[in-house]
Amino acid sequence: MSSTRLAAAIIADSGIAFGTSGARGLVEQFTDEVCAAFSVAFISAMQSSFDVKRIAIGMDLRPSSPAMVAACTGAAHAMGVEVDDYGVLPTPALALQAMADGIPCIMITGSHIPFDRNGIKFYRPDGEITKQDEDAIFASTARMPAEVHPVRNVVSDAASETYARHFTSWFTGEPLKGWRIGLYQHSAAGRDLNVHILAELGADVVILGRSETFVPVDTEAVSEEDQAKGSAWAKQYQLHALLSTDGDGDRPLVGDETGTWQRGDVVGLLCARALGIEALAVPVSCNTAIEACGAFKKVKRTRIGSPYVLASMATLSKQFDRVAGFEANGGFLLGSELEVDNRALAALPTRDALLPALTLMITAAQQGIRLSQLFANLPLRYTASDRLKGFPTWQSNALLATWREAPKEMQEALGFAAPIKDITTIDGLRITLENNDIVHLRPSGNAPELRCYCESDSQAKASALVQRSLASLAALA
């Protein structure tokens, strides 16, 4: 690979853009040259603020990921930057190690999106990149090195080991002893590491659904097939809980003893309460039980996407000692170091799947109750979500722009059962009806999809509201 073009020009020509969670695109768009260009632009942006002599890199289990790692590694080498290759591991494990070492990192992952797509996530030495960093990558004046040769370094297990200790030193002893936990592995990057961590905490682990082909599991839109699997597994193996994650292990999927997969934002709420968090930053799409439960001194609503949650967490940290955030997908961001009984849990201000999942299971185990009982004691607000695939982003934006100005048209088009009481435009279009039902429409930042989040006073009502809304939207396509 030989070029002296501007890295930003190569990125612009690729058509790849940043979504809410890194750069995402079709596999064929992530050529060796494009991956190298992203690496050059990112490293150059970091070198403007940090002394960067080394970076870390990791990947998920997508078939396209190894070649992308090789292209990024080759670009770093061509810039005189060393690379720590941690192979296949969860994104939060890579981020935790890189932050401890004070170096930037690159994660090759498309998370939950289909296998014909992939992506790149970037981390500063002090955490996730900001929107300003994204702009710097696209506006980079760095030129490509004259020669870039894709290459892989020797893979180290050090980051995976650090991630395991992160939990086994916080949750001491064997707090899950006596619990049988079903681990739905599919093609998740942390599937083997999670077995080790659960076993270290005393759990009897039942391995389920391992796949050698990539399975795009979306924790915000659990498929009917996975719902049926959860129920069947819980009954067959007499499980206390179920655990899974998305492809790169930063979003949890937690099931109770009945095999019912629980909503990520409710998992986040219960985790934050159990950890004694004072102030929370959460996206506008999260369940309003967060405020209604009265457990937190401050709840700040943000746009959807971890950069916005992180920015609000930084503001909250000026006023409160124990700050966290989470997203509707369940990814938990810990903004403060926690200390209890001479034990410390390092801050990890990026989405993490294991902290909320383990916290809930261990809380229930220590209280001697079923996992479902933790969820039963919350305010009766239920959420559901789904997406309309193949709905172009430009069409979604045009439709929502029209409805912002003419909400009655939205009322008629979607057939709401009650008049509109309130409209929020923090991110997409979120409508609160007079009966307190909520409908939130938002174009996906990762794919041509229109997402629909609904909230009501029963799960059946929330689910029905999602399906009615999406059916009406499909008729408009």
C-alpha positions as a printed Julia matrix, in Angstrom:
477×3 Matrix{Float64}:
   0.0     0.0    0.0
   1.72    3.16  -1.19
   0.21    6.64  -0.93
   0.96   10.19   0.15
  -2.62   11.41  -0.03
  -4.28   13.17   2.87
  -5.79   10.6    5.25
  -8.93   12.73   5.51
  -9.42   12.65   1.73
  -9.29    8.86   1.71
 -11.81    8.73   4.57
 -14.12   11.18   2.79
 -14.02    9.16  -0.43
 -14.93    5.97   1.46
 -18.39    7.25   2.4
 -17.93    6.02   5.98
 -19.3     8.26   8.72
 -19.42    8.3   12.51
 -22.61    7.06  14.13
 -23.4     7.03  17.84
 -20.69    4.45  18.45
 -17.69    4.91  16.17
 -17.2     4.78  12.42
 -19.54    2.29  10.74
 -19.89    1.08   7.18
 -20.09   -1.86   4.8
 -17.19   -4.3    4.91
 -16.23   -3.47   1.32
 -15.83    0.2    2.33
 -13.21   -0.71   4.95
 -10.37   -1.41   2.54
  -6.79   -1.65   3.8
  -6.22    1.92   2.64
  -9.32    3.27   4.4
  -8.52    1.48   7.67
  -4.96    2.8    7.49
  -6.25    6.31   6.81
  -8.51    6.22   9.87
  -5.54    5.08  11.96
  -3.26    7.8   10.63
  -5.87   10.52  11.16
  -6.69    9.25  14.68
  -3.07    8.88  15.81
  -2.23   12.32  14.4
  -5.17   13.84  16.25
  -4.03   12.2   19.49
  -0.43   13.34  18.98
  -1.63   16.95  18.96
  -2.58   16.54  22.65
  -0.65   13.51  23.93
   2.8    11.97  23.59
   1.76    8.9   21.59
   4.45    6.27  21.09
   2.2     3.24  21.53
  -1.43    2.28  20.95
  -3.55   -0.75  21.84
  -5.81   -2.6   19.44
  -8.49   -5.28  19.71
 -11.31   -6.79  17.69
 -14.57   -8.72  17.69
 -15.27  -12.05  15.99
 -16.53  -10.73  12.65
 -14.79  -12.44   9.72
 -13.64   -9.06   8.38
 -12.06   -7.89  11.65
  -8.58   -9.52  11.45
  -7.76   -7.85   8.12
  -8.85   -4.48   9.5
  -6.62   -4.95  12.55
  -3.69   -5.73  10.25
  -4.29   -2.59   8.17
  -4.51   -0.38  11.28
  -1.4    -1.99  12.79
   0.56   -1.47   9.58
  -0.37    2.21   9.53
   0.74    2.68  13.14
   4.06    0.99  12.43
   4.59    3.24   9.39
   4.17    6.22  11.74
   6.74    4.82  14.17
   4.08    3.89  16.75
   4.2     0.55  18.57
   1.05   -1.59  18.82
  -0.19   -3.81  21.67
  -2.47   -6.38  20.01
  -4.95   -7.87  22.46
  -6.81   -9.97  19.89
 -10.47  -10.84  20.41
 -11.87   -9.28  23.59
 -14.73   -7.04  24.77
 -14.45   -3.34  23.99
 -14.54   -2.33  27.69
 -11.66   -4.73  28.4
  -9.52   -3.03  25.76
 -10.5     0.43  27.02
  -9.74   -0.47  30.65
  -6.23   -1.69  29.79
  -5.45    1.25  27.51
  -6.61    3.8   30.09
  -4.5     2.09  32.76
  -1.49    2.31  30.43
  -2.29    5.91  29.42
  -2.34    5.15  25.69
  -4.95    5.49  22.91
  -6.65    2.43  21.5
  -8.57    1.23  18.46
 -11.32   -1.4   18.6
 -12.41   -3.1   15.39
 -16.07   -3.93  15.84
 -19.49   -3.43  14.33
 -21.12   -4.28  17.66
 -24.63   -5.6   16.91
 -25.04   -4.58  13.25
 -25.15   -7.26  10.51
 -21.97   -9.15   9.59
 -21.73   -7.49   6.16
 -20.85   -4.3    8.04
 -18.08   -3.44  10.46
 -16.72   -0.46  12.34
 -13.91    1.18  14.27
 -14.11    2.65  17.76
 -11.45    5.05  18.99
 -10.31    5.84  22.53
  -8.11    8.61  23.86
  -5.66    7.78  26.67
  -8.31    9.13  29.06
 -11.39    7.49  27.54
 -13.76    7.64  24.57
 -13.12   10.21  21.87
 -15.3    13.3   21.86
 -17.29   14.85  19.04
 -14.42   17.33  18.71
 -12.03   14.41  18.2
 -14.31   13.02  15.5
 -14.19   16.37  13.72
 -10.4    16.4   14.0
 -10.19   12.97  12.34
 -12.3    14.08   9.39
 -10.41   17.38   9.09
  -6.96   15.85   9.57
  -4.13   17.34   7.53
  -1.96   14.27   8.1
  -0.59   12.64   4.98
  -0.41    8.9    4.54
   3.04    7.35   4.99
   4.78    6.43   1.75
   4.57    2.71   2.48
   2.0     0.93   4.66
   2.05   -2.86   4.94
  -0.76   -4.68   6.81
   0.68   -6.81   9.63
  -0.39   -8.51  12.86
   1.61   -8.42  16.07
   1.79  -11.24  18.61
  -1.48  -11.29  20.56
  -1.39  -10.73  24.34
  -3.97  -11.87  26.92
  -3.0    -9.1   29.36
  -6.05   -6.91  28.75
  -8.46   -9.82  29.21
  -6.73  -10.7   32.49
  -6.95   -7.09  33.69
 -10.67   -7.02  32.9
 -11.27  -10.23  34.85
  -9.44   -8.84  37.91
 -11.51   -5.67  37.63
 -14.52   -7.72  38.74
 -13.04  -10.48  40.87
 -11.3    -7.92  43.11
 -14.53   -5.91  43.51
 -16.9    -8.83  44.01
 -14.79  -10.8   46.49
 -15.17  -14.45  47.37
 -17.71  -16.54  45.49
 -20.91  -14.43  45.72
 -22.6   -16.45  42.95
 -21.98  -19.83  44.56
 -25.14  -21.9   44.24
 -26.35  -19.97  41.18
 -26.7   -21.68  37.82
 -26.23  -19.07  35.09
 -26.9   -19.69  31.42
 -24.35  -17.91  29.25
 -25.71  -17.28  25.75
 -22.38  -17.06  23.97
 -23.32  -16.79  20.25
 -20.4   -14.93  18.62
 -19.76  -12.39  21.38
 -16.15  -11.24  21.73
 -16.11  -11.96  25.47
 -17.82  -15.33  25.36
 -14.89  -17.35  26.76
 -13.69  -14.62  29.12
 -17.2   -14.38  30.59
 -17.17  -18.09  31.42
 -13.94  -17.56  33.39
 -15.26  -14.51  35.29
 -18.57  -16.13  36.22
 -16.81  -19.3   37.37
 -14.32  -17.27  39.46
 -17.33  -15.69  41.2
 -18.65  -19.15  42.07
 -21.35  -19.6   39.44
 -22.22  -22.89  37.78
 -22.04  -21.81  34.13
 -24.16  -23.45  31.45
 -22.85  -22.6   27.97
 -25.61  -21.95  25.46
 -25.97  -21.0   21.79
 -22.3   -20.82  20.82
 -21.93  -20.0   17.14
 -18.91  -20.11  14.84
 -20.68  -17.8   12.38
 -21.34  -14.19  13.35
 -24.72  -13.53  15.01
 -25.79   -9.84  15.26
 -27.52   -9.7   18.67
 -29.17   -6.34  19.39
 -29.86   -5.89  23.11
 -32.43   -3.16  22.37
 -34.47   -5.25  19.96
 -34.37   -8.85  21.16
 -35.64  -11.16  18.43
 -38.65  -13.43  18.97
 -36.3   -16.36  18.41
 -34.01  -15.26  21.24
 -36.98  -14.62  23.5
 -38.17  -18.18  22.89
 -34.65  -19.52  23.49
 -34.44  -17.71  26.82
 -37.68  -19.18  28.1
 -36.78  -22.7   26.95
 -33.25  -22.56  28.39
 -34.42  -21.3   31.79
 -36.89  -24.17  32.08
 -34.58  -26.86  30.69
 -31.58  -26.03  32.87
 -33.39  -24.62  35.94
 -31.4   -21.4   35.68
 -31.18  -18.6   38.21
 -30.25  -16.12  35.46
 -29.25  -15.73  31.84
 -26.44  -13.55  30.51
 -25.45  -12.46  27.05
 -23.97   -9.39  25.38
 -23.85   -7.8   21.96
 -20.97   -8.58  19.6
 -18.29   -6.52  21.33
 -19.41   -7.01  24.91
 -20.32   -3.46  25.88
 -24.11   -3.96  26.09
 -25.65   -6.57  28.42
 -28.59   -8.86  27.87
 -29.8   -10.11  31.24
 -32.52  -12.71  31.71
 -34.22  -13.65  34.97
 -35.04  -17.14  36.24
 -38.04  -17.39  33.9
 -35.88  -16.67  30.86
 -37.39  -13.22  30.38
 -34.8   -10.85  28.88
 -34.92   -7.57  30.82
 -34.69   -4.1   29.34
 -31.21   -2.57  29.42
 -32.25    0.75  30.93
 -33.97   -0.99  33.85
 -30.87   -3.14  34.35
 -28.86    0.1   34.41
 -31.23    1.71  36.91
 -30.96   -1.23  39.32
 -27.18   -1.35  38.95
 -26.81    2.37  39.66
 -29.05    2.1   42.73
 -27.13   -0.91  44.07
 -23.81    0.91  43.61
 -25.07    3.99  45.48
 -24.74    6.31  42.51
 -25.81    9.88  43.31
 -26.14   11.43  39.85
 -26.96    9.86  36.49
 -26.69   10.9   32.86
 -28.99    8.91  30.58
 -30.3     9.34  27.04
 -33.77   10.72  26.46
 -34.97    7.28  25.31
 -34.55    5.65  28.75
 -37.41    4.58  31.01
 -38.92    7.32  33.19
 -38.86    4.92  36.16
 -35.33    6.28  36.61
 -36.74    9.54  37.96
 -39.86    7.97  39.48
 -37.93    5.56  41.72
 -36.44    8.5   43.66
 -33.05    6.83  44.14
 -30.92    9.56  42.59
 -30.21   13.16  43.53
 -29.91   14.23  39.89
 -30.86   12.71  36.53
 -29.7    14.48  33.39
 -31.29   13.52  30.04
 -29.1    13.66  26.93
 -29.08   12.89  23.23
 -28.58    9.24  22.36
 -24.93    8.21  22.13
 -22.17    7.68  24.66
 -20.34   10.95  23.8
 -23.37   12.91  25.01
 -23.72   10.79  28.13
 -20.03   11.24  28.9
 -20.22   15.01  28.45
 -23.09   15.19  30.95
 -21.27   12.89  33.35
 -18.29   15.26  33.3
 -20.58   18.14  34.27
 -22.26   16.13  37.03
 -18.86   15.12  38.43
 -18.27   18.75  39.41
 -21.2    18.51  41.83
 -21.38   14.85  42.89
 -18.9    12.2   44.08
 -20.58    9.09  42.65
 -21.53    9.6   39.02
 -22.52    7.13  36.32
 -24.5     6.85  33.15
 -26.12    4.17  31.07
 -27.98    3.81  27.81
 -31.24    2.13  26.83
 -29.16   -0.76  25.51
 -27.88   -1.39  29.05
 -24.27   -0.31  28.49
 -23.11    1.11  31.84
 -20.57    3.93  32.15
 -18.94    4.37  35.55
 -17.65    7.91  35.93
 -16.26    7.7   39.47
 -13.99    5.31  41.3
 -15.97    3.49  43.99
 -14.59    2.4   47.35
 -16.25    0.04  49.85
 -14.59   -1.86  52.7
 -11.06   -1.31  51.37
 -12.11   -2.52  47.94
 -11.92   -0.21  44.94
 -13.63   -0.32  41.56
 -11.84    1.8   38.99
 -13.89    4.23  36.94
 -14.6     2.94  33.44
 -16.28    5.76  31.49
 -17.26    3.67  28.5
 -20.11    1.23  27.94
 -19.65   -2.02  29.87
 -21.89   -5.1   29.89
 -20.56   -7.08  32.84
 -20.75   -4.54  35.67
 -24.56   -4.13  35.5
 -25.19   -7.82  34.88
 -22.97   -9.04  37.71
 -24.18   -6.35  40.12
 -27.81   -7.44  39.69
 -27.11  -11.15  39.99
 -24.93  -10.71  43.05
 -27.4    -8.32  44.69
 -30.19  -10.88  44.29
 -27.96  -13.74  45.46
 -26.86  -11.84  48.58
 -30.47  -10.91  49.4
 -31.61  -14.49  48.84
 -34.26  -13.47  46.32
 -35.05  -14.34  42.72
 -33.68  -12.01  40.08
 -37.19  -11.16  38.88
 -38.0    -9.72  42.33
 -35.47   -6.91  41.8
 -37.4    -5.78  38.75
 -40.83   -6.23  40.34
 -40.18   -3.53  42.95
 -39.79   -0.66  40.47
 -42.4     1.95  39.42
 -44.8     0.48  36.86
 -43.32    1.97  33.71
 -42.59   -0.44  30.89
 -40.68    0.11  27.68
 -40.46   -1.66  24.35
 -38.54   -0.91  21.2
 -38.09   -2.17  17.68
 -36.93   -0.85  14.33
 -38.18   -0.5   10.8
 -35.42   -1.85   8.57
 -34.73   -0.56   5.09
 -36.05    2.91   5.95
 -33.59    5.43   4.45
 -32.15    7.96   6.88
 -33.05   10.89   4.62
 -36.68    9.75   4.59
 -36.73    9.41   8.4
 -35.29   12.9    8.85
 -37.74   14.45   6.41
 -40.73   12.77   8.03
 -39.75   13.79  11.57
 -39.02   17.36  10.47
 -42.55   17.58   9.08
 -44.11   16.16  12.22
 -42.17   18.51  14.5
 -43.95   21.39  12.82
 -47.3    19.58  12.41
 -47.79   17.15  15.33
 -51.44   16.65  14.43
 -50.28   14.97  11.23
 -48.27   12.55  13.35
 -51.3    11.99  15.59
 -53.43   11.04  12.59
 -50.76    9.01  10.79
 -49.91    6.84  13.8
 -53.43    6.72  15.25
 -52.61    7.65  18.84
 -55.27    6.73  21.4
 -54.86   10.03  23.28
 -53.97   13.62  22.4
 -50.35   14.77  22.39
 -49.36   16.46  25.68
 -45.67   17.18  25.17
 -42.98   17.04  22.46
 -39.26   16.64  23.09
 -36.73   17.08  20.28
 -33.49   16.39  22.17
 -32.88   13.5   19.76
 -35.41   12.54  17.14
 -39.03   13.13  18.09
 -40.37   12.02  21.48
 -44.09   12.42  22.08
 -45.82   12.16  25.46
 -49.58   11.6   25.26
 -52.25   12.73  27.72
 -52.47    9.15  29.05
 -48.68    9.32  29.72
 -47.82    6.84  26.98
 -44.6     7.8   25.17
 -43.61    7.28  21.54
 -40.05    8.15  20.52
 -38.96    7.95  16.88
 -35.32    8.28  15.91
 -33.29    7.42  12.79
 -30.5     4.94  13.53
 -27.0     6.37  13.39
 -25.58    3.06  12.15
 -27.9     1.74   9.44
 -30.9     2.69   7.26
 -33.4     2.03  10.03
 -36.01    4.01  11.94
 -36.05    3.09  15.62
 -39.18    3.29  17.74
 -39.11    3.37  21.56
 -42.39    3.29  23.49
 -43.33    3.48  27.14
 -46.61    2.68  28.9
 -48.01    1.39  32.2
 -47.87   -2.26  31.09
 -45.49   -4.31  28.97
 -48.3    -5.43  26.71
 -49.37   -1.84  26.03
 -45.81   -0.68  25.35
 -45.17   -3.57  22.95
 -48.47   -3.05  21.16
 -47.75    0.67  20.81
 -44.4    -0.08  19.16
 -45.92   -2.53  16.7
 -48.84   -0.23  15.79
 -46.47    2.68  15.27
 -44.07    0.68  13.11
 -46.92   -0.79  11.05
 -48.22    2.71  10.37
 -44.71    3.92   9.48
 -44.18    0.98   7.13
 -47.31    2.03   5.25
 -45.73    5.45   4.69
 -42.51    4.01   3.24
